[in-house]
Amino acid sequence: MKLLDMPTHKVFRVIAIALALSTFNAQAQDNIELTNSIESISASNESGQLVVKVGLKSPPKGQPAAFTINTPPRIAFDFPNTENGLGTSMQTFGEGELRSANIVQAGNRTRLVINLAQMVGYDTRVDGNDVLITLQPKGIGGGVAPVPAAHFADASSSAQMHSLRDIDFRRGKNGESRIQIDLSDADIGIDIKQQGRALIVDFQRAILPRNLQRKLDVSDFATPVQMIDAFVQGGNARLSIEPKGLWEYSAYQTDNKFIVEVKAVAEDPNKLVKGNSPGYSGEKLTLNFQNISTREALSVIADFTGLNMVISDTVSGSLTLRLKDVPWDQAFEIILQSRGLDMRKNGNVIQVAPREEIAAKEKIEFSSRQEISELEPLRTENFELAYAKAGDIVKLISNDKQKILSNRGSANFDLRTNLLFVKDVPSSLEEVRKLIKLVDVPVRQVLIEARFVEAGESFNHTLGGRLGYTGPTQAQGGGFAVGNGGRGAISGGSLNLPGAASGLGGLTMTLFNAAATKTLTLELNASAIDGTTKNIASPRVVTGDKTAATIESGVEVPYLEASSSGATSVAFKKAVLGLTVTPQITPDDSVTMKISVSQDSVGNIYSGVPSINTKKVDTQVLVDNGGTVVIGGVYTQDDSNSTSGVPGLADIPVLGWLFKTNTVVKSKKELLVFITPKILKNSLGTN
């Protein structure tokens, strides 16, 4: 192997991977017998350090291969050609940082997994038949760097209550996030932990004033932190900090001020572009080699780019290269493909090995993770849901088609408090936590404003005349009358010839003698009426996204309904003006609406049962937020032309208008529906 300026922790990781590969190669040999076994595991405190003693049947051939996992904190040791002779797969300790140990046998090797409260450094040595694992306290020796402590400061022993005075956010000069909390005193107990992608800070027995219980959206400051949520959790004050991307944090306290700084972790600028990418972006180089070894060609690439490269001992053979002005990442890809090699990039270290070897190594890693997950202790976590129903979440995470829980996991809920209880391994709990964060959100609300307007246009034109005569009564020998349609009628000695029965406009002429005993009256009538527009209703309703809302205005018509026994009861039929809208908010804050409009009226009655005349429109439209759409789907038009008069006399040219009336009626009606959706903004709430 070749290590180029590799950091110490990277060297440690590469050595662990190499040990795992060598273990796999040793296991791949045929007919290997199990020559050793683990007989005992014990823990003791020696000179302030916790020592785990693994007793074997015979002396081991060397120190076991080991690797660490930070979350959850644990150290794994692989013993080749060794079986589990303890008769159990788990042993509990509960001393210091040591919690328990899991022992599992897979094939001809046994893996010992030490579970810790927090990651610490460790050292191993062989003493006869025993392997001694020394767990070093924080700040002593080398080994794997410990993760941040769970407890930042211990709470005072008294029952005194503390409080938070202020929470302030600032952007540092290098783009880091700086959260400053002013405390009532310096004796507040403070716990810090990472929960999923969030950083949780608990202030023990601390009061959080109402004005500080809020969410702060700080995404506009261009720092790793996007949201800060301050709320009360039990008897403590909790601060939830949500960063994005790769980040690290530091926390410290000065008198009554507690500061948390979160800064972004820069990604490696030497990124590799895989062959299936649309192109290569590396710096161009020229290579001209005849029969050069593959290892030397890879070393040239490493020297040119300054990358840290680990080349497996199994890489061999030679090749001829002649490349001119080719991006270095493309040249690297060509070398790998020509020799059947593959690479894996971890941080700023590239590992190169034959494809079969890398596949075998990854298979070991996947198998180890599977074994750990099967032996990993289960944890129970409860989730308090704000908007979603706990029963719906249980169905979602337990769905067989896309199950989020592991085979050992389970979920239940309490209907009264809407609490969700999940018992599973930590990795599955993290997936449940992410899912709840996505779905436990308030449903966006839409205000639907509707206006029903009946737009009508009508024209009524009437033209005609009426001729009247008044004289002595019939007893005095002086009168006659001719009625409409040829019927005669004598009334008070007057004669009326048909004209307009009534008119809104016209001219009246009257002739009479000196004694006013005889009168001749002529009335000419003409009228014209235009249409009008009438506003019917303007209702409003608020509904949720993708939830139907119905508005109705009208009557229910009662009628008698006979039953099979002969008794009668009152039933009702609706005759309403109805609107049903189902809004759906699009990602760009427009609103798609499925609309159904109906206008019903009472029609003819058949055997005592009324019929309903129905006019209905179904449509779907897309409207901007606050925009208005007009639906004019119910349209009617009536035209009529009628003439009434005295037969014969009405047909006389010009003078016939004195004996007839002509009426022309035209009407148009259209029901217009104006719909305006408005998305209601959700304000930042408090927990």
Salt bridges, closest charged atoms under 4 A:
ASP78 OD1 - ARG109 NH1 3.50
ASP78 OD1 - ARG111 NE 2.65
ASP168 OD2 - ARG170 NE 2.88
ASP182 OD1 - LYS257 NZ 3.04
ASP185 OD2 - HIS162 ND1 2.91
ASP191 OD1 - HIS151 ND1 2.74
ASP202 OD1 - ARG238 NE 2.73
GLU242 OE1 - LYS437 NZ 3.08
GLU248 OE2 - LYS263 NZ 3.65
GLU261 OE2 - ARG178 NH1 2.94
GLU267 OE1 - LYS271 NZ 2.85
ASP268 OD2 - LYS345 NZ 3.07
ASP342 OD2 - ARG344 NH1 3.15
GLU362 OE2 - ARG344 NE 2.52
GLU365 OE2 - LYS361 NZ 3.45
GLU376 OE2 - ARG74 NH2 3.49
GLU381 OE1 - ARG433 NH2 2.68
GLU430 OE1 - ARG433 NH1 2.49
GLU449 OE2 - ARG540 NE 3.54
GLU449 OE2 - LYS678 NZ 3.67
GLU523 OE1 - ARG466 NH2 2.90
ASP545 OD2 - LYS546 NZ 2.95
GLU552 OE1 - LYS574 NZ 3.19
ASP589 OD1 - ARG444 NH1 3.08
ASP589 OD2 - LYS681 NZ 3.78
